[in-house]
Amino acid sequence: MTGIDIGTLQYAVENAVAGNKNAEEVLAGINEKIARNMGLDDLDKINLIFLPMMDSRQHTPEELAIESAAILRDKVAAPEDGYLIGCLMVMNSKLLDSKTMDRLWEVLIVTDVFHQYIAKERADPLRLDN
């Protein structure tokens, strides 16, 4: 663990390398929880965001991104799903091709978060907290 100590502000950083995790094992664990109707915890959601960066012998990063987005959209079913899909897109934007990013936009558009954002913009397009 590394850190920065600048008086009253102290930051500790612990590196986690997604490439050291096996995507198939992570995905299998998540799918098992879904099959048993168990909720996904925060670590599962984070793993879905980073899934395309994980080591995989069977799937491309694009396939893993689409699978992650589908799980976040269809199985997690919580208000923050749209934000999680947005995180998936941002964290993997350099890794994924434009076709996959377009498909992820399509998934994001059907979430409530996107529609809530559009409604806020229409209600007050000049507000300063965008």
Accessible surface in RSA format (square Angstrom, percent):
REM  Atomic radii and reference values for relative SASA: ProtOr
REM  Chains: A
REM  Algorithm: Lee & Richards
REM  Probe-radius: 1.40
REM  Slices: 20
REM RES _ NUM      All-atoms   Total-Side   Main-Chain    Non-polar    All polar
REM                ABS   REL    ABS   REL    ABS   REL    ABS   REL    ABS   REL
RES MET A   1   166.21  86.1  87.34  57.8  78.86 187.8  75.43  64.1  90.77 120.3
RES THR A   2    92.28  65.6  84.16  85.3   8.12  19.3  78.77 105.8  13.51  20.4
RES GLY A   3    53.35  65.8   0.00   N/A  53.35  65.8  15.51  42.6  37.84  84.7
RES ILE A   4   101.36  57.7  93.22  69.4   8.15  19.6  98.20  70.7   3.16   8.6
RES ASP A   5   102.80  72.0  73.10  72.8  29.69  70.2  32.37  76.2  70.43  70.2
RES ILE A   6   106.14  60.4  83.75  62.4  22.39  54.0  92.44  66.6  13.71  37.2
RES GLY A   7    58.43  72.1   0.00   N/A  58.43  72.1  41.88 114.9  16.55  37.1
RES THR A   8   141.87 100.9 106.45 107.9  35.42  84.4  91.60 123.0  50.26  76.0
RES LEU A   9    95.06  52.9  94.14  67.4   0.92   2.3  95.06  66.8   0.00   0.0
RES GLN A  10   129.83  72.6  99.42  72.7  30.42  72.4  26.13  55.6 103.71  78.7
RES TYR A  11   114.54  53.5 107.36  61.1   7.18  18.7  81.18  61.0  33.36  41.1
RES ALA A  12    79.27  72.9  45.72  70.5  33.56  76.3  45.81  64.5  33.47  88.7
RES VAL A  13    73.01  48.0  69.11  62.6   3.89   9.4  72.05  62.6   0.96   2.6
RES GLU A  14   131.47  75.5 106.11  80.3  25.36  60.4  32.80  63.4  98.68  80.6
RES ASN A  15   118.65  81.8  90.50  87.5  28.15  67.8  25.34  61.0  93.31  90.2
RES ALA A  16   100.11  92.0  64.44  99.4  35.68  81.2  70.65  99.5  29.46  78.0
RES VAL A  17    92.77  61.0  77.34  70.0  15.42  37.2  81.09  70.5  11.68  31.7
RES ALA A  18    21.60  19.9  11.32  17.5  10.28  23.4  16.71  23.5   4.89  12.9
RES GLY A  19    36.86  45.5   0.00   N/A  36.86  45.5  20.98  57.6  15.88  35.6
RES ASN A  20   125.73  86.7  89.73  86.7  36.00  86.7  29.02  69.9  96.70  93.5
RES LYS A  21    83.85  40.9  79.23  48.6   4.61  11.0  65.12  58.6  18.73  19.9
RES ASN A  22    48.77  33.6  42.54  41.1   6.23  15.0  11.76  28.3  37.01  35.8
RES ALA A  23     0.00   0.0   0.00   0.0   0.00   0.0   0.00   0.0   0.00   0.0
RES GLU A  24    34.02  19.5  28.73  21.7   5.29  12.6  28.83  55.8   5.19   4.2
RES GLU A  25   127.73  73.3 114.26  86.4  13.46  32.1  45.62  88.2  82.11  67.0
RES VAL A  26    24.98  16.4  17.38  15.7   7.60  18.3  23.85  20.7   1.13   3.1
RES LEU A  27    16.76   9.3  16.76  12.0   0.00   0.0  16.76  11.8   0.00   0.0
RES ALA A  28    59.34  54.6  48.82  75.3  10.51  23.9  54.85  77.2   4.49  11.9
RES GLY A  29    34.70  42.8   0.00   N/A  34.70  42.8  32.13  88.2   2.57   5.8
RES ILE A  30     3.03   1.7   2.54   1.9   0.49   1.2   2.62   1.9   0.41   1.1
RES ASN A  31    59.98  41.4  56.21  54.3   3.77   9.1  24.00  57.8  35.98  34.8
RES GLU A  32    90.53  52.0  84.08  63.6   6.45  15.4  30.81  59.6  59.72  48.8
RES LYS A  33    50.65  24.7  50.51  31.0   0.14   0.3  35.33  31.8  15.32  16.3
RES ILE A  34    35.79  20.4  28.57  21.3   7.22  17.4  30.85  22.2   4.95  13.4
RES ALA A  35    83.94  77.2  47.56  73.4  36.39  82.8  59.19  83.4  24.76  65.6
RES ARG A  36   159.15  66.8 133.27  67.9  25.87  61.6  41.94  57.3 117.20  71.0
RES ASN A  37   142.83  98.5 109.02 105.4  33.81  81.4  31.79  76.5 111.04 107.3
RES MET A  38    96.72  50.1  83.40  55.2  13.32  31.7  82.05  69.8  14.67  19.4
RES GLY A  39    66.54  82.1   0.00   N/A  66.54  82.1  41.83 114.8  24.72  55.4
RES LEU A  40    24.34  13.6   4.76   3.4  19.58  49.2   4.93   3.5  19.41  52.2
RES ASP A  41    72.95  51.1  63.84  63.5   9.12  21.6  42.86 100.9  30.10  30.0
RES ASP A  42   105.61  74.0 102.27 101.8   3.34   7.9  31.29  73.6  74.31  74.1
RES LEU A  43   104.38  58.1 101.35  72.5   3.03   7.6 102.27  71.8   2.11   5.7
RES ASP A  44    14.17   9.9  14.17  14.1   0.00   0.0   0.00   0.0  14.17  14.1
RES LYS A  45    27.54  13.4  27.54  16.9   0.00   0.0   8.02   7.2  19.52  20.8
RES ILE A  46    84.79  48.2  84.79  63.2   0.00   0.0  84.79  61.1   0.00   0.0
RES ASN A  47    15.60  10.8  15.55  15.0   0.05   0.1   0.05   0.1  15.55  15.0
RES LEU A  48     0.00   0.0   0.00   0.0   0.00   0.0   0.00   0.0   0.00   0.0
RES ILE A  49    12.52   7.1  12.52   9.3   0.00   0.0  12.52   9.0   0.00   0.0
RES PHE A  50    58.82  29.4  58.82  36.4   0.00   0.0  58.82  35.7   0.00   0.0
RES LEU A  51     0.00   0.0   0.00   0.0   0.00   0.0   0.00   0.0   0.00   0.0
RES PRO A  52     3.08   2.2   0.00   0.0   3.08  11.2   0.00   0.0   3.08  19.1
RES MET A  53    65.31  33.8  46.51  30.8  18.80  44.8  30.77  26.2  34.54  45.8
RES MET A  54    10.00   5.2   1.56   1.0   8.44  20.1   1.62   1.4   8.39  11.1
RES ASP A  55    54.39  38.1  46.82  46.6   7.57  17.9  18.52  43.6  35.87  35.8
RES SER A  56    26.70  22.6   2.72   3.6  23.98  55.2   2.73   5.8  23.97  33.6
RES ARG A  57   200.90  84.4 162.92  83.0  37.99  90.4  69.69  95.2 131.21  79.5
RES GLN A  58   135.54  75.8  99.90  73.0  35.64  84.9  37.27  79.3  98.27  74.5
RES HIS A  59    65.27  35.7  53.46  37.2  11.81  30.2  33.64  34.7  31.63  36.8
RES THR A  60    66.90  47.6  64.08  65.0   2.82   6.7  64.02  86.0   2.89   4.4
RES PRO A  61    44.59  32.5  44.59  40.6   0.00   0.0  44.59  36.8   0.00   0.0
RES GLU A  62    44.57  25.6  44.29  33.5   0.28   0.7  19.54  37.8  25.04  20.4
RES GLU A  63    91.64  52.6  82.74  62.6   8.90  21.2  39.32  76.1  52.32  42.7
RES LEU A  64     1.86   1.0   1.86   1.3   0.00   0.0   1.86   1.3   0.00   0.0
RES ALA A  65     0.00   0.0   0.00   0.0   0.00   0.0   0.00   0.0   0.00   0.0
RES ILE A  66    33.88  19.3  33.58  25.0   0.30   0.7  33.58  24.2   0.30   0.8
RES GLU A  67    64.31  36.9  62.33  47.2   1.98   4.7  10.47  20.2  53.84  44.0
RES SER A  68     0.00   0.0   0.00   0.0   0.00   0.0   0.00   0.0   0.00   0.0
RES ALA A  69     0.00   0.0   0.00   0.0   0.00   0.0   0.00   0.0   0.00   0.0
RES ALA A  70    29.27  26.9  28.57  44.1   0.70   1.6  28.90  40.7   0.37   1.0
RES ILE A  71     8.03   4.6   7.09   5.3   0.94   2.3   7.94   5.7   0.08   0.2
RES LEU A  72     0.00   0.0   0.00   0.0   0.00   0.0   0.00   0.0   0.00   0.0
RES ARG A  73    87.14  36.6  71.64  36.5  15.50  36.9  19.23  26.3  67.91  41.2
RES ASP A  74    77.24  54.1  49.67  49.4  27.57  65.2  19.86  46.7  57.38  57.2
RES LYS A  75   117.54  57.3  89.46  54.9  28.07  66.8  39.52  35.6  78.01  83.1
RES VAL A  76    25.71  16.9   4.67   4.2  21.04  50.7   8.26   7.2  17.44  47.3
RES ALA A  77    82.42  75.8  48.29  74.5  34.14  77.7  56.82  80.0  25.61  67.8
RES ALA A  78    28.88  26.6  18.37  28.3  10.51  23.9  23.10  32.5   5.78  15.3
RES PRO A  79   111.80  81.5  97.13  88.5  14.67  53.3 108.10  89.3   3.70  23.0
RES GLU A  80    65.49  37.6  64.47  48.8   1.02   2.4  36.12  69.9  29.37  24.0
RES ASP A  81    10.25   7.2  10.25  10.2   0.00   0.0   6.12  14.4   4.12   4.1
RES GLY A  82     1.97   2.4   0.00   N/A   1.97   2.4   0.02   0.0   1.95   4.4
RES TYR A  83   134.85  63.0 129.53  73.7   5.32  13.8  98.69  74.2  36.17  44.6
RES LEU A  84    24.87  13.8  24.87  17.8   0.00   0.0  24.87  17.5   0.00   0.0
RES ILE A  85     0.00   0.0   0.00   0.0   0.00   0.0   0.00   0.0   0.00   0.0
RES GLY A  86    18.80  23.2   0.00   N/A  18.80  23.2  18.77  51.5   0.03   0.1
RES CYS A  87    55.39  41.9  51.10  57.0   4.29  10.1   5.52  14.0  49.88  53.8
RES LEU A  88     0.00   0.0   0.00   0.0   0.00   0.0   0.00   0.0   0.00   0.0
RES MET A  89     9.09   4.7   9.09   6.0   0.00   0.0   8.40   7.1   0.69   0.9
RES VAL A  90   109.70  72.2  98.71  89.4  10.99  26.5 101.33  88.0   8.37  22.7
RES MET A  91    87.57  45.4  71.62  47.4  15.95  38.0  45.42  38.6  42.15  55.8
RES ASN A  92     0.59   0.4   0.00   0.0   0.59   1.4   0.59   1.4   0.00   0.0
RES SER A  93    51.26  43.3  37.35  49.9  13.91  32.0  21.88  46.6  29.38  41.2
RES LYS A  94   202.98  99.0 168.23 103.2  34.75  82.7 115.19 103.7  87.79  93.5
RES LEU A  95    78.66  43.8  57.78  41.3  20.88  52.5  62.49  43.9  16.16  43.5
RES LEU A  96    12.91   7.2   0.00   0.0  12.91  32.5   0.68   0.5  12.23  32.9
RES ASP A  97    71.53  50.1  61.18  60.9  10.36  24.5  41.51  97.7  30.02  29.9
RES SER A  98    88.30  74.6  78.11 104.2  10.19  23.5  47.63 101.4  40.67  57.0
RES LYS A  99   150.81  73.6 146.36  89.8   4.45  10.6  93.17  83.9  57.64  61.4
RES THR A 100     7.84   5.6   7.68   7.8   0.16   0.4   0.16   0.2   7.68  11.6
RES MET A 101    34.92  18.1  34.92  23.1   0.00   0.0  34.92  29.7   0.00   0.0
RES ASP A 102    84.24  59.0  82.37  82.0   1.86   4.4  20.57  48.4  63.67  63.5
RES ARG A 103   115.42  48.5 114.43  58.3   0.99   2.4  24.23  33.1  91.19  55.3
RES LEU A 104     0.00   0.0   0.00   0.0   0.00   0.0   0.00   0.0   0.00   0.0
RES TRP A 105   120.54  48.4 120.54  58.3   0.00   0.0 101.23  54.0  19.31  31.3
RES GLU A 106   111.66  64.1 106.21  80.4   5.45  13.0  41.85  80.9  69.81  57.0
RES VAL A 107    17.55  11.5  15.98  14.5   1.57   3.8  17.47  15.2   0.09   0.2
RES LEU A 108    19.25  10.7  19.25  13.8   0.00   0.0  19.25  13.5   0.00   0.0
RES ILE A 109    73.74  42.0  73.74  54.9   0.00   0.0  73.74  53.1   0.00   0.0
RES VAL A 110    93.55  61.6  68.93  62.4  24.62  59.3  71.49  62.1  22.07  59.8
RES THR A 111    11.19   8.0   5.51   5.6   5.68  13.5  11.19  15.0   0.00   0.0
RES ASP A 112   101.83  71.3  96.53  96.1   5.30  12.5  16.47  38.8  85.36  85.1
RES VAL A 113    16.04  10.6  15.42  14.0   0.61   1.5  15.42  13.4   0.61   1.7
RES PHE A 114    49.73  24.9  46.41  28.7   3.32   8.6  49.73  30.1   0.00   0.0
RES HIS A 115   100.17  54.7  94.83  65.9   5.34  13.7  65.78  67.8  34.39  40.0
RES GLN A 116    97.92  54.8  92.94  67.9   4.98  11.9  36.80  78.3  61.12  46.4
RES TYR A 117   110.54  51.6 107.25  61.0   3.29   8.6  79.08  59.4  31.46  38.8
RES ILE A 118    51.12  29.1  51.12  38.1   0.00   0.0  51.12  36.8   0.00   0.0
RES ALA A 119    58.89  54.1  49.56  76.5   9.33  21.2  54.44  76.7   4.45  11.8
RES LYS A 120   121.24  59.1 116.26  71.3   4.99  11.9  65.94  59.4  55.31  58.9
RES GLU A 121    35.64  20.5  34.87  26.4   0.77   1.8  19.14  37.0  16.51  13.5
RES ARG A 122   192.50  80.8 163.46  83.3  29.03  69.1  64.95  88.8 127.54  77.3
RES ALA A 123    88.17  81.1  47.33  73.0  40.85  92.9  59.26  83.4  28.92  76.6
RES ASP A 124    67.41  47.2  65.91  65.6   1.50   3.6  21.66  51.0  45.75  45.6
RES PRO A 125    84.52  61.6  70.18  64.0  14.34  52.1  70.20  58.0  14.32  89.0
RES LEU A 126   155.85  86.8 138.71  99.2  17.14  43.1 143.18 100.6  12.67  34.1
RES ARG A 127    59.34  24.9  45.29  23.1  14.05  33.5  35.44  48.4  23.90  14.5
RES LEU A 128   179.46  99.9 145.28 103.9  34.17  85.9 148.50 104.3  30.96  83.3
RES ASP A 129   113.34  79.4  80.73  80.4  32.61  77.1  50.42 118.7  62.92  62.7
RES ASN A 130   114.34  78.8  49.59  47.9  64.75 155.9  50.51 121.6  63.83  61.7
END  Absolute sums over single chains surface
CHAIN  1 A     8821.3       7143.8       1677.5       5089.8       3731.5
END  Absolute sums over all chains
TOTAL          8821.3       7143.8       1677.5       5089.8       3731.5
